[in-house]
Amino acid sequence: MLPVYIPEPQHPHVLSDSTPTRVGDTADHSQIMSEPQPSSSKAPSENGPNGKFGEDELFPIQQAVMVHESTHLGHDPSSAVHRGLKPRHIQLIAISGAIGAGVFISIGGPLSAGGPLGLLIGLSLWCFVIWCFSNCVIEMCTLLPVSGGYMHYAGRFLDPSARFASGYNQILGGISFVCFELTAMQVVIQYWHPDVNPAITITLGLAGLCAANGISVRLYGEIEFWISILKVILMLGLFLFTFITMLGGNPIHDRYGFRFWKNPGVFATDDAVGRLRGIWSGVTWGAFAVAGPDFLSVVAGETKDPRRVLPKCFNATIFRVIFFYIGSALAVSINCPSDAPELLGGLSNAGRSPYIINMNRLMIPVLPSLVNAIVFTSIFSTGSSFMFTASRMLYTLSLHGQAPKVFSRVNRYGTPYLAVGLVASFGCLSYLTLSSQAGVVLVWFTNMTTACTLMTWIIIGITYIRFRQGVFAQGVSHILPVKGYWQPFSAWFATIFSIFTLVFSGSYLFAPGGFTVPDLIFSYFGAWFYIFNFCLWKIKGIVTGTQRGIGISVKEMDFVSDLEEIEELTERERIERENRSEPALYTSA
């Protein structure tokens, strides 16, 4: 496709050139010019003709989008999801998807391996990486808030094979997370009833996830919204609990303060190599547990008024996620010594939560059970979020002919129920944890999830770098509703750091006595799975003649399709807001 050069639209609500658009600021591209202006046959330079944007010979944005039919969104009513998620849903759901069993229970693992400071440094590093990726996703997501999230952008700006590989990688990661969270549910139940059959808990949990995801996106949004409120209350409550008890407000009047930072110490070991490994443990655990921006890109296609809502959601979500995770790292290091024997064993017992360990030590009644009850709902919510993500990825692959067409069917509420059903059926893999090797299987799920998550971030980074190159090569950078900070440097840093993290995420295998073939396979399975699927679809494309070479040229990247529908949606939502007398969020020129 030939590149289309688009000038900056002049509209009373659009940010002027003197006010650069940043995360949290939005621009409105909804003006439709009545008369198109002639285009030049001469190819412009990187910044457009004569090195400037907005020359007379360039197309206005609405004229440009009219010359191309949307080939990405699809308009078949039988396969169209609904934009039923409101701003309050989006902000809390994104936080909800990032806060699960990890932040309450398995965080004890990196605390034991790295000590208080090792955990804090490692997790802070990874949170900065997530912030960098958030600045990548927001530019693509606000320009094209369509179904499929980063997978759609990978296929549009990187390579069609990247969409295929990214989609199935995300589905695999989502299924692994669902299995992990289902296992965590039965772990929490066993805190109260050690003799209960875990299969019962897993079955009921899986049925609940299907019900939450299989009816309507509005119902899903409401369920997640209220559970997310419980999560936020729980997190803030645990921070308050830490502050009060460390000052002596507990039944045994133990004013312990930062005692556990002094004894056993800020690091789990005294040697430099051991400290580095401890910090690295915090990084890899963060790669497994911390999410947010990727999920926002997935729900963009089902968000009401996405151009207005998403920038605020990105801003709010990323800083709340960072606050909760950094705060949790500090809180658990205050509550529990890194050498506590109860921390060993990871997720096999809810009593291994650093918070529960301290509550029992301080002889606080009732509160451990109350915390575990809310933790259970939090785990359910996180599993529901990943089932949602995986099913939407399968739905989008189906729309693009990269999965059986049947998975694009939706019910009358716009929910791809067959895609939800398939993801739920793979959730039955969580029954593998009922064997005598349950701990080993759980480690496999964790390793596979971490590898898939890292591949997701790597592809997001590479896709954004190519997206940015295409934007400047075609001279259309002014159409971006939002621009991230420190680009392209933050994209390069986050991508390289993620590659480094993936390569060394299995470094523990090469320690004396640490190597096993299954652990090696699952530690890097996400990377191998991605490469295999990429090559598979590329070979198919070459054989059938639908693809040539690798990658999409920056001059052929499609910044046009879907824009007409999105601009119409933005204008329609703006009119509805004005009719409701809502305050506009746009900055006047």
N, C-alpha and C positions, 0 to 999 in steps of 0.2 A: 504494500500500500504506500502511495506517495505521501510524504509528510505534508501536513496542513499547518499553515502558520496563522496564528490567531492573535489579534491585538487585544490589549486590555480594554474591556468594556467600560464605558463611561456611565455611571449610575450614581444617583445621589447617595446611595448607602454603601458604595464600595470604598475601601480604604485607598487613600491616595498614594502615589508613588513615594511621597516623602515619609509615609508611615509604613515601614515594612511589616508584613503580616507574620506574626509569631504564634507559637502554641498558645491557644486560648483566645486568639483574635480570629475573626471570620470575615470573609469577603463574600459579596453577593454578585454572581455573574448572571443574573436573571434577565437583564435587559435584552429585548429583541429589537434589533435595528430593522427598520422597514425596508431599506434599500441596500442590497449588497454592493460592495465596492469591487472594482476589478482587481484581479490578482495578477501578479507579475510572473512571467515565465522564467525569470532569472532566479536561480536558487539563492536564497539569502545566506549570509554568513551566520556564525554561531549566535549572534545577537539579533538576527533579522536583517533586512535590507539596510544598508548604510550603517550597520552596527547598532541600530536602535529598534526598540519595540514600537508597535502602534503606527506604522506607516500607512498611508492611505490605500496602498495597493493590497493590503492584507485583508483576509476574510474576517468578519466579525464571528464570534464564537458560535452564535446560533445558526448562521448560514453554513458554517463548517459542519456542524453536527447533522444538518439536514441532508447533506450529500452522502451520508452513510447511514444505512439501517443498523440498528443495534443488533449485534450478533452475539452479545455476551450475556444480556440479562434474560432473554427469553420472555415471550409474552403468551405462552400457552396457559390458559386459566387452570388447567388440570395439573400444572407443574410450577405454580407460582406461590412462593412463600409470602406471608403477609408482614407488613411493617407494623407490628403490634407492640414493640418494645418502646417504652417511654424513657425519658431521661433518668428518672428515679430508678427504673429497672436496670438500665445500662450501668450506671455508676456502681451500684451495690452488687450486681451480678459479677462484674469484672473483679471486684475485690473478693467476692465469695469464691470464685474459681481459683483464686490464688491462696486462699487460707483453708487448709484442710488438716488431715491427720499429721502432716509433716510438722507444722508449726506448733502443734500441741504435744505430740508424742515423739516422733522420730528425730526431732531436733536434739534430743539427748545424745544421739550418735556422734555428730560433729563436736558437741560439747565435750564428750569423753575423749575424742581423738585429738582435739586441738586446744582444749582449755578455754577459759572465758575470752581471752584476747584473741586467740587463734580463730575462734568462731566469729567474733565480732569483725575482725579484719577481713576474713574470707567472705563473709556474707555481705559486708559493705562493698567489697570489690564487685561482687556479682550484681548487687543492686544498682551500682553505677552503670554496669553493662546494660542492664534492663532499661535504665533511663535513656541511654544512647539509642537503643533499639526503638524505644517509644517515639523518639524524634524522627526515626525513619518511617515507621508505620503510619504516623499521623498525616504525613504529606500525601502518601498514596491513598490512604483511607478516606480522607476528606474530599479529595478530588474525585474518587470513584468509590463511593460507598455501596458496593454491590455484594451479592452472595458469593461465598467462597473464600473471603478474606485474603490472606497473603498467598494462598494457593492460586487464586485468580490472577494476582499481580505477577506471580512467577511465570505463569503461562503466557501472560500478555507482554511482559517486558524482558523476559529472560529466554525461555524456550518452551514450546508446547509440552515437551517431555518433562520439563521441570514442574509443570502443573500436575501431570500424572504422578510423578514420583513424590511431590510434596503432599498431594492429597492422601495417598496411601500411607505415607510416613505419619501424617497427622492422625489418620484413622488408627494406625497401629499404636501410636502413643496414647491416643484417647482411650482405646480399649485397655491398654496396660494400666492406665490411671484408674479406670472404672474397676478393674480387678483389684488393684491395690486398695482403693477406698472401700470396696465390699469386704475385703479381708480386715481392714481396720474397724469396720462396723462390728464384726463378730468379736474382735479383740476387746472393744469397749463393753459389749454385752457380757463377756466373760468376766469382767471386773466385778459384776454383781452376781452372776450365775456361772461359776466355773464349769459346771457340769452340763450346761445346755449344749445341744448338738449344733455345731457351727453351721451345718448345712441349712438349718432352719433360718438362722439370721441372714445368711447369704441369699437364700431364696426370697425372703420377705423384702430384703433390701433391693434386690434386682427387680422385683415386682413394683416396688415404690418408684424406682427410677424410670421404669417403663411408663407408669401412670403419669408422672410429672412431665415427661418428654413427649408422650405419644398423643396427647389430646390437642392442645392449642398452645401457640407461643405466648399468648396472653396469660394463660393459666400458669405456664412455666415461669413467666416473668414475675407473677404475683407470688408464687411459692418461693422462688429464689429471693425475692425482695424481702419477705418477712424473715426467712431464715438468715439472710445476710445481716439484717438488723440484729438478730440474736448473736451472730458472730462478732460483730463490732462491739456490742455490749459486753460479750465475754472477754474479748481482748482488752478492752479498757478496764474491765473489772479485774482481770489478772494483773494488769499493770498497777492498779490501785492496791490490790492485795499485796503485791511485792513491796510497794512503798510503805504501807502501814506496818506489815509484819517485820520488815528489816529495821524499823525504828522501835521495835519492842511491842507492837500491838498484836500480841498473840497469847494463847492460854498459858504458855510457860514463861512469858515475859523475856524472851531471848532477843536481845538487841544485837542481831548478827551483822547488820550492815553489809559491808563488802568483805566479810570474813573469808569467803571462799575464793576471793581473788588473791588473798594472801596465803591461804593454806587450803588446798595444795599448791596454788600459784596461778599466775596468769596464763601459763602454757602447760600442756600436759606433760611435756618432757623438757629437759634442760639443754639438750644438744641442738645445734642450728638446723641440722637436717630434720630432726623430729619436729621442730617448730614450724619449718616450712611445710612439712607434710600435714601438720595440724591446720595451718591456714588453708592449704589446698583442700582439705576435707570440708572446710566451710564453703569454699567456692563450689565444689562439686555437689554438695548438698543443696546449695542455693540454686544451682542449675536444675536440680530435680524439683524443687519446691516452689520457686518464685515464678509467677506468671502475671498476666494482665493485658499488655498491649496486643499480644497475638489473639487473645479471646475477643477483644474489642473489634478487631478487624473482621472476625467471623460474624459477629452480630450486627455489623454495619448494614448489611443487606436487609435486616429486619427491624431497623430503627426508624422511628418517626422523626422527620425533619433532621436527617443525619448531618447536613452541612452546619447546622446551628448547634446540634447537641454534642456531636463527637469531640470537637476541640475541648470543650469544658470537661467532658468525661475523661479524656486522655489525661488532662492536667490533674484532675482530682484523683483519678485512679492511681497513677504512677506514684504520686507522693504519699498517698495513703498506704499503698502496698509497701513502699520503702519504710514508712514510719512503723508499720506493724511488724515488719520483719526485723528491722534493726532494734526496735523496742523489745521484741521477743528475745533476740539474742542477748541483750543486756539483762532482761528480766530472768531468764532461765539461769544465767551465770550467777546471779545474785541468790536465786532460790536453791540451787543445788551444786554441790562440789563436783568437779569434773571426774574425780576418782570414785564417785558413789557406785557401789557394786550393782545397784538397781538399774543403772543406765545401760549395762551390758545386755545385749539381746534385742536392741532395736525396737521393733513394733510388736513383739510377741506378747506383750502385756500392757494394758492401759496404765497400770500402776507404775510403769517406767517413765511416765511423763514427769519432767522435772518439777512441775507445779504440784502434782499429786505426791511426789516424794517429800516435798517440803511440808505440805499440809499434814501428811501422816507424821512427819518428824515433830511438828509443832502440836500434834494431838488435837487438830481442829476437826470437830465432828461435822457430818452432813455435807459440808462444802465440797469434799472430793466427789461425792455422788452427784451433786448439782452440776459441778463443772463437767463431769463425764457425760451427763445427759445432754448438755448443750454441745459438747464436742461431738456427740453422736449425730445431732442434727447438722452440724458443720460438715462432717464427713459425708453425710448424705448429699448435702448441697454441692460439695465439690465433685462428687461422682456424677451428679446430675449435669453439672456444667460441662464435664468432659464427654458425657454421652451426647449432649447437645452439639458440641463442637464436632465430634466424629461423625455424627449423622448428617450434619450440614455439609461436611466435606464430601461425604459419599453422594449426597444429593447434587452437589455442584459437579462432581465428576460425571454423574449420570447425564446432566444437562449437556455436557461437552462430549458425550459419546465415549467417555473413558471408563465407564462402569455401566452395567446393564440398565437399560432405559427404565425398567420397572421401578428403580429406586428414586426416580424423579416424581413419582406419583405423590400427591398430597391429599389430605382430607379436606373437608369443607372449611376447616380453620386454618388451612395453609401449612399444616405440619407434614413433613415427609415421613409418614408413619412406617413405611416399609424399610426405609433407611434406619430409623430408630430401632425397628425390630431386629435387623441384622446385627447392629452394634450390640444390642442387648443379648443376642444369642451368643456372641463371643464373650460376653461378661460371664458366661458359665465356666470359663477357664479358671475363675476364682475358686472353683471347687477343688482345683489341684492342691490348694493349701490345706486340704483336709487330710492329706497323707502324712506319713511319719516324717517326710522331708519338707514340711510346711515352711520352715525357716529358709531353706534353700530356694524354694519356689518364690518366696516373697522377695528374696534378693534378686532373683532373675527378673521379676516384674519391675523392681526399682531400677536396675541397671538398664533394662530395655527402655523404660520410660525416660531416663536421663539421656540416653543416646538419641532417642527420637526428638526430645525437646531441644537438644543442642543442634541437631540437624535443622530443626525448624528455624532457630535463630540465625544460623549460618546462611540459610537460603533467603531469609528476610533481608539480611545485610547485603548479600550479593545482588538480590533483586532491586533493592533501593539504589545501590550504586549505579546499576545499569539504567534504572528509571531516571535518575538525576542526569546521567550522561545524555539520555534521549531528550529530556526536557530542554537542555541547553543546546543540543545539536539541532533541534527543530525550532529553537527560539520561542518557546512557549512557557517559560518559567513564570510569567506573570499570571497564568491562569490558576496557579496553585492557591487554593483558599487559605492554606496555612503553611508556614515554613518552620521547620525544626531548627534547633540551636546547633551551632558548631558543625554544620555539615560542609563538606563530606567527611570531616575528620572523625566525628563521633561514629559514623557508619563503619569506616575502616577499622577503627580501634575495636569496636564491639565485635565485628566479624572475625578479625584476627584472633582476638582473645577467646572467642567461642571455639574456633578451630583448635587452638592450643589446648583449651579445656577438654574438648572431645578426645584429642590424641592422648592426653595424659589422664583421662578419667579412669582408665583401667591400670594405672601405674602400680596399684597395690598388688596386682597379679604377679608382678616380677620381684616381689619381696620373697625372702626365703620361706618356702612352704605355702605360698599364697596362690600358686598357679593351678587352675583346673581348666579343662577344655570348655565345659559349659559356661563357666564364668567369662572366659575370653569371648565366646560367641555372643553372649547376651550383653556384654559391656560395649560391644561395637556393632551390635545387630542393626541398630537404627541407621548407621552409616552404610553398612553393606546392603541393607534393604533398599535404601534410597538409590544408591548407585546401580543396583540391579534393575530397579524399575525404570530409572532414567534410560539406561541402555536398551531395555526391552522396548519401550515406546519409541525410542529413536530409531531402532532397527526396523520396527514395524512401519514407521513413517517413511523411511528411506525405501523400503521394499515396495510399499504401496504408492510411492511418489508424492506423498502429501508433505514431506519435509525434505529440506536440503541443508546439509551442513549442521553445525551446532550454533545455536544462539540466534537472536533476532537483531538485525542491524538497527542502530540508533535512529537511522533515517526512516526505518519502516515501522517503528513502534507506533501503536495505535493509541493516541490520546483523544480520539474523537468518539468512538462508539460508546453508547450509554449516556453520554453527556446530555443529550437532548432530554431524555427522560428524567435525569437527575435535576437538570435546571427547571423543568416543569414542576417537579416535586417540590423543589426549594421555593419557587414562586408561589405555588399553591399553599404551602405551609405558611409563607409570609403573609399572604392575604388572610388566611384563617386566623393568624395571630392578631392582625390588625382589627379584624372583625370582633375578636374577643377582647380588644383593647389591651393586649399584652405588651409590655415594653420590648422594643427591639433590642437585639444584642449587637447590631452592626454599628460601626463607628462612621459618622458622617465625614465626607471628604471636606 
